Amino acid sequence: MAFAIPENITVHLGPPDSDAPNVTIPFPEYVSNVASSEIYPTWPENAIRANMYAQISYALNRIYTEWYRSQGYDFDITSSTAYDQSYVPGQDIFENIRQLSGELFNDYLKRPGVDEPLFAAYCDGEEVVCDGLSQWGTVALARQGLTPYEILTTYYGDNLDIVQNAPVSPRLPSFQRPLTLTDIGEDVRRVQVQLNRVSRNYPAIPKVPTDGIYGAPTRDAVAKFQEIFDLPSTGVVDQATWYRLAYLYTSVKRLAELNSEGETLLGTPLQFDRVLASGDSGGRVRILQYFLAVLSGFYPQIPPVQIDGQFGPATQSAVTAAQQLFGLPQTGIIDKATWERLSDETADLLDRVDPADFSAGIQPYPGFVLTQGMRNEFVSVLQNYLIRIASLYPDLPSTSITGYFGPATKAAVTAFQRKFGLTADGVVGPQTWNELLRVYDDVRGSEHTHPGQYPGTPLTTGSSDFAS
């Protein structure tokens, strides 16, 4: 399984132990900033590409190994060149580097047979000399006609792979330590919630109570999960199991989101009607991209695509990967056989997803901040979320559904924010609302898995309980 590229990276703007602030930015933006800060846009393109491969792999290695987080820091990498690589807030981004960043940000270097991105050490090669890549040295090699891969193998050896179009995923929860029998706590609860959600697509995984206690049922479910996904079936959540489970969990949730969009997309007849190839656009391309997006959630060999109706290089790459996976000629073109296979595989996956994944009940952020003293229908929705979440997290206070944002509702919001790492101010902005939706969705999954374990709470409004 290819290492999933994170959507964002958190950078500490100074040496590790300094009081400098952190910034969290999209990973492609980080890549373009570092490249613009460290190399020259006038260098030969093959030299720029070689340097960017090294920079990307270096950053991804820091994330993969949790180099800083495992030491108790709350960031992924620093901007200090004495420790890592240069990130300069507000840096002007050169246009050719911006374009290459969009192409290369989900490519990285690794050794054959391992998933870990290569710790691609490098230096400028003039003022500082090191055992890794020489930045100025790449310029001379590119001018000799070497390809980016040949430049990289000059410094890192011939046993080097370039992973291309690795999947992009929301940031997975950080692994702390192995989990096994008698463990208790929030990490155990997270594993239990994820197992129950994934088990809807893989029914051989037994359901478990989401009580935060690692008992025999959780051990058995973990062992079955490991067996299904070709991991050592120990019943212990080690690092490989933790991240594989988290990856599958985000894939299942992504599939649910896509199906909601797909209900519209799939309103178009799905019979093959014409060949699709690079340069095509329109509704049929959107349906093709929907197929690929669903499949990429379950087959890491298929890179995810944007559903934009444009058959560009990313869509062609995903088509070729799917053809290879399903034993079809790798043409990158959608012929009748490819269309029908992608359609059938997508339908098979959707048939295995529980309809509860697609049910209504999620209210998007209303577009304004909710705070104490307000009375409206969105406060009622907020209170319903808080009550349902408190049924799964008994350490959180509950409230009642009145439609009025009183002291009890503020206390419940503040406790939720504190528990899930948000600013604990009792005010519901978009960040708090979206985190409430995420946790509420997990609660709905647990209620569906164990009906009757959680008290039902009808969504009704009232006006008598002004203390809420």
C-alpha positions as CSV (number, residue, x, y, z in Angstrom):
1,M,0.0,0.0,0.0
2,A,1.4,3.4,-1.0
3,F,1.9,5.8,1.9
4,A,-1.0,8.3,1.8
5,I,0.0,11.9,1.2
6,P,-1.4,14.2,3.9
7,E,-3.7,17.0,2.9
8,N,-1.9,19.3,5.3
9,I,1.5,19.6,7.1
10,T,2.2,21.5,10.3
11,V,5.4,23.6,10.3
12,H,7.1,25.0,13.3
13,L,8.6,28.4,12.3
14,G,11.9,28.0,14.0
15,P,14.2,25.4,15.7
16,P,12.3,22.6,17.6
17,D,12.6,24.1,21.1
18,S,11.9,27.7,20.2
19,D,8.8,29.6,21.1
20,A,8.0,30.2,17.4
21,P,4.4,29.6,16.2
22,N,3.2,26.7,14.1
23,V,1.4,27.0,10.8
24,T,-0.8,24.3,9.2
25,I,-0.9,24.5,5.4
26,P,-1.9,22.4,2.4
27,F,1.0,20.0,1.5
28,P,1.3,21.2,-2.1
29,E,1.6,24.8,-0.9
30,Y,4.4,23.7,1.4
31,V,6.2,21.9,-1.4
32,S,6.1,25.0,-3.7
33,N,7.3,27.3,-0.8
34,V,10.2,25.1,0.1
35,A,11.3,24.7,-3.5
36,S,11.0,28.5,-4.1
37,S,13.0,29.2,-0.9
38,E,15.8,26.7,-1.6
39,I,16.5,26.5,-5.3
40,Y,16.5,28.7,-8.4
41,P,13.7,28.7,-11.0
42,T,16.3,29.3,-13.7
43,W,18.0,25.9,-13.1
44,P,17.4,23.2,-15.7
45,E,14.1,21.5,-15.2
46,N,15.6,18.1,-14.5
47,A,17.7,19.6,-11.7
48,I,14.6,21.3,-10.2
49,R,12.6,18.0,-10.4
50,A,15.4,16.1,-8.7
51,N,15.6,18.6,-5.9
52,M,11.8,18.6,-5.4
53,Y,11.7,14.8,-5.2
54,A,14.3,15.0,-2.4
55,Q,12.4,17.8,-0.6
56,I,9.1,16.1,-0.8
57,S,10.5,12.7,0.4
58,Y,12.3,14.5,3.3
59,A,9.1,16.1,4.5
60,L,7.1,12.9,4.1
61,N,9.7,10.9,6.0
62,R,9.3,13.3,8.9
63,I,5.5,12.7,8.8
64,Y,5.7,8.9,8.3
65,T,8.2,8.4,11.2
66,E,6.5,11.0,13.3
67,W,9.9,12.2,14.1
68,Y,8.8,15.3,16.1
69,R,5.4,14.1,17.3
70,S,6.9,11.0,18.8
71,Q,9.1,13.3,21.0
72,G,6.1,15.2,22.3
73,Y,6.1,18.1,19.8
74,D,2.8,19.3,18.2
75,F,4.2,19.8,14.6
76,D,5.5,17.7,11.7
77,I,8.6,19.6,10.6
78,T,10.5,22.8,11.3
79,S,11.5,25.7,9.0
80,S,15.0,25.7,10.4
81,T,17.6,24.6,7.9
82,A,19.8,23.4,10.7
83,Y,17.2,20.7,11.3
84,D,15.0,20.4,8.3
85,Q,14.3,22.6,5.2
86,S,13.4,26.2,4.6
87,Y,9.8,27.3,4.7
88,V,9.3,31.1,4.5
89,P,5.8,32.4,5.2
90,G,4.8,34.8,2.4
91,Q,7.5,33.6,0.1
92,D,7.0,34.5,-3.6
93,I,6.3,31.3,-5.5
94,F,7.9,31.0,-8.9
95,E,5.4,30.0,-11.6
96,N,7.3,27.1,-13.0
97,I,7.8,25.7,-9.5
98,R,4.2,26.2,-8.7
99,Q,3.3,24.1,-11.7
100,L,5.8,21.4,-10.9
101,S,4.5,21.3,-7.3
102,G,1.0,20.5,-8.5
103,E,2.4,17.6,-10.6
104,L,5.0,16.2,-8.1
105,F,3.6,16.8,-4.6
106,N,2.2,13.2,-4.3
107,D,5.4,11.6,-5.7
108,Y,8.2,10.5,-3.4
109,L,11.4,8.4,-3.2
110,K,11.6,5.1,-1.4
111,R,13.7,1.9,-1.2
112,P,12.4,-1.2,-3.0
113,G,10.2,-3.4,-0.7
114,V,9.4,-0.7,1.9
115,D,6.6,2.0,2.1
116,E,8.6,4.5,4.1
117,P,9.5,7.7,2.1
118,L,13.3,8.0,1.8
119,F,15.0,10.3,4.3
120,A,16.5,12.2,1.4
121,A,19.2,14.2,3.0
122,Y,20.6,17.1,0.9
123,C,22.7,20.3,1.2
124,D,23.7,23.1,-1.2
125,G,27.0,21.4,-2.1
126,E,29.0,24.6,-2.0
127,E,28.9,26.2,1.5
128,V,27.8,22.9,3.1
129,V,28.8,19.4,1.9
130,C,26.9,16.3,3.0
131,D,26.5,12.6,2.2
132,G,23.2,13.3,0.4
133,L,22.1,15.2,-2.7
134,S,24.1,18.3,-3.7
135,Q,21.7,21.0,-4.9
136,W,24.3,22.8,-7.1
137,G,25.6,19.4,-8.2
138,T,22.3,18.6,-9.7
139,V,22.6,21.5,-12.0
140,A,25.8,20.2,-13.5
141,L,24.4,16.7,-13.9
142,A,21.2,18.1,-15.6
143,R,23.4,20.1,-18.0
144,Q,25.1,16.8,-18.9
145,G,21.7,15.4,-20.0
146,L,20.9,13.2,-17.0
147,T,17.2,12.6,-16.2
148,P,15.8,13.4,-12.7
149,Y,16.0,9.7,-11.8
150,E,19.6,9.4,-13.0
151,I,20.5,12.5,-11.0
152,L,18.9,11.0,-7.9
153,T,20.6,7.6,-8.2
154,T,23.9,9.4,-8.5
155,Y,23.4,10.5,-4.9
156,Y,21.1,7.9,-3.3
157,G,22.2,4.7,-5.2
158,D,20.5,2.5,-7.8
159,N,18.2,0.8,-5.3
160,L,15.7,3.7,-5.6
161,D,12.0,3.8,-6.5
162,I,9.9,6.8,-7.3
163,V,6.3,6.4,-6.2
164,Q,4.0,8.4,-8.4
165,N,0.5,9.6,-7.8
166,A,0.3,8.3,-4.2
167,P,-3.2,8.7,-2.7
168,V,-4.0,11.9,-0.8
169,S,-5.8,11.4,2.6
170,P,-6.9,13.4,5.5
171,R,-4.4,13.3,8.3
172,L,-4.6,10.0,10.2
173,P,-4.6,9.9,14.0
174,S,-1.1,9.7,15.4
175,F,0.1,6.2,16.7
176,Q,1.3,6.4,20.3
177,R,1.9,2.8,21.4
178,P,0.6,-0.7,20.8
179,L,-2.8,-1.5,22.2
180,T,-3.7,-4.9,23.7
181,L,-5.8,-6.6,26.3
182,T,-6.6,-4.6,29.4
183,D,-5.8,-1.3,27.8
184,I,-8.4,1.4,28.2
185,G,-8.9,5.0,27.0
186,E,-9.7,7.2,24.0
187,D,-7.3,5.4,21.7
188,V,-9.1,2.1,22.3
189,R,-12.4,3.8,21.7
190,R,-11.1,5.2,18.5
191,V,-10.1,1.8,17.3
192,Q,-13.5,0.4,18.3
193,V,-15.4,3.1,16.4
194,Q,-13.2,2.5,13.3
195,L,-13.6,-1.2,13.4
196,N,-17.3,-1.0,13.6
197,R,-17.4,1.5,10.6
198,V,-15.1,-0.7,8.5
199,S,-17.0,-3.8,9.4
200,R,-20.0,-2.6,7.5
201,N,-18.0,-3.1,4.3
202,Y,-16.2,-6.2,5.6
203,P,-18.8,-8.1,7.6
204,A,-16.4,-10.8,8.6
205,I,-15.0,-8.3,11.2
206,P,-17.2,-8.8,14.3
207,K,-18.9,-5.8,15.9
208,V,-17.5,-4.5,19.2
209,P,-18.8,-2.3,22.0
210,T,-17.4,1.2,21.9
211,D,-16.6,1.4,25.6
212,G,-12.9,2.2,25.5
213,I,-12.0,-1.1,27.1
214,Y,-9.7,-3.5,25.1
215,G,-11.3,-6.8,26.0
216,A,-11.6,-10.1,24.1
217,P,-14.2,-8.9,21.6
218,T,-11.9,-6.0,20.5
219,R,-8.9,-8.4,20.3
220,D,-10.8,-10.8,18.1
221,A,-12.1,-8.0,15.8
222,V,-8.6,-6.7,15.5
223,A,-7.2,-10.1,14.7
224,K,-9.9,-10.6,12.0
225,F,-9.1,-7.2,10.5
226,Q,-5.4,-8.1,10.4
227,E,-6.2,-11.4,8.7
228,I,-8.3,-9.7,6.0
229,F,-5.6,-7.1,5.3
230,D,-2.6,-9.4,5.3
231,L,-1.1,-8.2,8.6
232,P,0.2,-10.6,11.3
233,S,-3.0,-11.7,13.1
234,T,-1.9,-11.0,16.7
235,G,-4.9,-9.1,18.0
236,V,-2.6,-6.3,19.0
237,V,-2.9,-2.9,17.4
238,D,0.7,-2.2,16.4
239,Q,1.7,0.7,14.2
240,A,1.0,-1.0,10.9
241,T,-2.5,-2.1,12.1
242,W,-3.2,1.4,13.5
243,Y,-2.5,3.2,10.2
244,R,-4.1,0.6,8.0
245,L,-7.3,0.7,10.0
246,A,-7.3,4.5,10.0
247,Y,-6.7,4.5,6.3
248,L,-9.6,2.2,5.6
249,Y,-11.8,4.1,8.0
250,T,-11.2,7.4,6.1
251,S,-11.8,5.5,2.8
252,V,-15.2,4.2,4.0
253,K,-16.3,7.7,5.1
254,R,-15.0,9.1,1.8
255,L,-17.1,6.5,-0.1
256,A,-20.2,7.7,1.8
257,E,-19.5,11.3,0.9
258,L,-19.0,10.4,-2.8
259,N,-22.2,8.3,-2.9
260,S,-24.1,11.4,-1.9
261,E,-22.7,13.2,-4.9
262,G,-23.0,10.1,-7.0
263,E,-26.8,9.9,-6.6
264,T,-26.8,12.9,-8.9
265,L,-24.1,11.6,-11.2
266,L,-25.6,8.2,-11.5
267,G,-28.8,9.7,-12.7
268,T,-27.2,9.5,-16.2
269,P,-27.6,6.2,-18.0
270,L,-24.5,4.1,-17.2
271,Q,-24.3,2.1,-20.4
272,F,-21.1,2.5,-22.5
273,D,-21.8,4.8,-25.4
274,R,-18.4,6.1,-26.6
275,V,-14.7,5.9,-26.0
276,L,-13.3,8.5,-23.6
277,A,-9.7,9.7,-23.7
278,S,-7.4,12.5,-22.6
279,G,-8.8,15.8,-23.6
280,D,-12.5,14.8,-23.3
281,S,-14.8,16.6,-21.0
282,G,-18.4,16.6,-19.8
283,G,-20.9,14.5,-17.8
284,R,-19.6,11.1,-19.0
285,V,-16.1,12.1,-17.8
286,R,-17.6,13.1,-14.4
287,I,-19.2,9.6,-14.1
288,L,-15.9,8.0,-15.0
289,Q,-14.2,10.1,-12.3
290,Y,-16.8,9.1,-9.8
291,F,-16.1,5.5,-10.5
292,L,-12.4,6.1,-10.0
293,A,-12.9,8.1,-6.8
294,V,-15.0,5.4,-5.2
295,L,-12.6,2.7,-6.2
296,S,-9.5,4.6,-5.0
297,G,-11.0,4.6,-1.5
298,F,-10.6,0.8,-1.4
299,Y,-7.8,0.1,-3.8
300,P,-4.6,2.2,-2.9
301,Q,-3.2,1.3,-6.3
302,I,-5.7,3.7,-7.9
303,P,-4.8,7.3,-7.2
304,P,-7.8,9.5,-6.3
305,V,-9.1,12.1,-8.8
306,Q,-11.1,15.3,-8.7
307,I,-14.6,15.0,-10.1
308,D,-14.4,18.0,-12.4
309,G,-15.5,16.6,-15.8
310,Q,-12.0,17.1,-17.4
311,F,-10.1,14.0,-18.6
312,G,-6.6,15.3,-17.8
313,P,-3.3,13.6,-16.9
314,A,-4.5,12.7,-13.3
315,T,-7.6,10.9,-14.7
316,Q,-5.6,9.1,-17.3
317,S,-3.1,8.0,-14.7
318,A,-6.0,6.6,-12.5
319,V,-7.5,4.9,-15.5
320,T,-4.2,3.2,-16.3
321,A,-3.8,2.1,-12.7
322,A,-7.3,0.7,-12.6
323,Q,-6.7,-1.2,-15.9
324,Q,-3.5,-2.7,-14.5
325,L,-5.3,-3.7,-11.2
326,F,-8.2,-5.4,-13.0
327,G,-6.1,-7.1,-15.7
328,L,-7.1,-4.9,-18.7
329,P,-4.9,-3.5,-21.4
330,Q,-3.2,-0.4,-19.9
331,T,-4.1,2.1,-22.5
332,G,-5.3,5.0,-20.3
333,I,-8.4,5.1,-22.6
334,I,-11.9,4.1,-21.6
335,D,-13.2,1.5,-24.0
336,K,-16.3,-0.7,-23.5
337,A,-14.4,-3.3,-21.4
338,T,-12.9,-0.7,-19.1
339,W,-16.1,1.2,-18.6
340,E,-18.1,-1.9,-17.8
341,R,-15.5,-3.2,-15.4
342,L,-15.2,0.1,-13.5
343,S,-19.0,0.4,-13.4
344,D,-19.4,-3.2,-12.1
345,E,-16.7,-2.8,-9.5
346,T,-18.2,0.5,-8.2
347,A,-21.6,-1.0,-8.0
348,D,-20.3,-4.0,-6.1
349,L,-18.7,-1.7,-3.5
350,L,-21.8,0.4,-3.1
351,D,-23.9,-2.7,-2.6
352,R,-21.6,-3.5,0.4
353,V,-22.1,-0.2,2.1
354,D,-24.8,0.1,4.7
355,P,-27.6,2.5,3.7
356,A,-27.2,4.1,7.1
357,D,-23.9,5.6,5.8
358,F,-25.9,7.7,3.3
359,S,-28.9,8.7,5.5
360,A,-29.9,12.3,6.1
361,G,-29.4,14.0,9.3
362,I,-26.2,16.0,8.8
363,Q,-26.8,19.8,8.8
364,P,-24.0,21.9,7.2
365,Y,-22.6,24.9,9.0
366,P,-25.3,27.6,9.0
367,G,-22.9,30.3,7.9
368,F,-22.9,32.3,11.2
369,V,-21.4,31.8,14.7
370,L,-23.7,30.3,17.4
371,T,-23.1,31.8,20.8
372,Q,-24.8,32.1,24.2
373,G,-28.1,34.0,24.1
374,M,-29.2,32.9,20.6
375,R,-32.5,31.1,19.9
376,N,-33.1,29.5,16.5
377,E,-33.4,26.1,14.8
378,F,-29.7,25.7,14.4
379,V,-29.2,25.8,18.2
380,S,-31.7,22.9,18.4
381,V,-29.6,21.0,15.8
382,L,-26.5,21.8,17.9
383,Q,-28.1,20.5,21.1
384,N,-29.1,17.3,19.4
385,Y,-25.5,16.7,18.3
386,L,-24.3,17.4,21.8
387,I,-26.8,15.0,23.4
388,R,-26.0,12.2,20.9
389,I,-22.3,12.7,21.4
390,A,-22.6,12.6,25.1
391,S,-24.2,9.2,24.8
392,L,-21.0,7.8,23.5
393,Y,-18.6,9.9,25.6
394,P,-20.1,9.8,29.1
395,D,-17.4,12.2,30.4
396,L,-19.1,15.0,28.4
397,P,-22.0,16.9,29.8
398,S,-25.4,16.7,28.0
399,T,-28.0,19.4,27.5
400,S,-31.6,19.5,26.3
401,I,-33.2,20.5,23.1
402,T,-34.8,23.9,23.6
403,G,-33.5,26.0,20.7
404,Y,-32.1,28.4,23.2
405,F,-28.3,28.7,23.7
406,G,-28.0,29.0,27.5
407,P,-25.3,28.3,30.1
408,A,-25.8,24.5,29.9
409,T,-25.4,24.4,26.2
410,K,-22.3,26.6,26.5
411,A,-20.8,24.3,29.1
412,A,-21.4,21.3,26.8
413,V,-19.8,23.0,23.9
414,T,-16.8,24.1,25.9
415,A,-16.3,20.5,27.2
416,F,-16.5,19.2,23.7
417,Q,-14.0,21.7,22.4
418,R,-11.6,20.9,25.2
419,K,-11.9,17.1,24.6
420,F,-11.3,17.4,20.9
421,G,-8.4,19.9,20.9
422,L,-10.3,23.0,19.9
423,T,-10.2,26.5,21.4
424,A,-12.5,26.0,24.5
425,D,-14.5,29.3,24.3
426,G,-18.0,27.9,24.2
427,V,-18.6,29.5,20.8
428,V,-19.6,27.4,17.8
429,G,-17.9,28.6,14.6
430,P,-17.2,26.5,11.5
431,Q,-14.3,24.6,13.0
432,T,-16.3,23.5,16.1
433,W,-19.4,22.8,14.0
434,N,-17.5,20.6,11.5
435,E,-15.8,18.7,14.4
436,L,-19.2,18.1,16.0
437,L,-20.4,16.7,12.6
438,R,-17.4,14.4,12.4
439,V,-17.9,13.0,16.0
440,Y,-21.7,12.8,15.6
441,D,-21.3,10.7,12.4
442,D,-19.1,8.3,14.4
443,V,-21.8,8.2,17.1
444,R,-24.5,7.4,14.5
445,G,-22.3,4.5,13.3
446,S,-22.0,3.1,16.8
447,E,-25.8,3.5,17.4
448,H,-26.4,1.6,14.2
449,T,-24.0,-1.1,15.2
450,H,-25.5,-1.4,18.7
451,P,-29.1,-0.3,18.6
452,G,-30.5,0.0,22.1
453,Q,-27.1,0.6,23.7
454,Y,-27.6,4.4,23.3
455,P,-30.6,6.4,24.3
456,G,-32.6,7.7,21.3
457,T,-33.0,11.5,21.3
458,P,-35.7,12.8,18.9
459,L,-35.0,16.2,17.4
460,T,-37.7,18.4,18.8
461,T,-37.7,22.0,19.8
462,G,-39.1,23.7,22.8
463,S,-38.9,26.9,24.7
464,S,-39.5,26.1,28.3
465,D,-36.0,25.2,29.4
466,F,-34.2,28.5,29.1
467,A,-31.3,27.3,31.2
468,S,-30.0,25.1,28.4
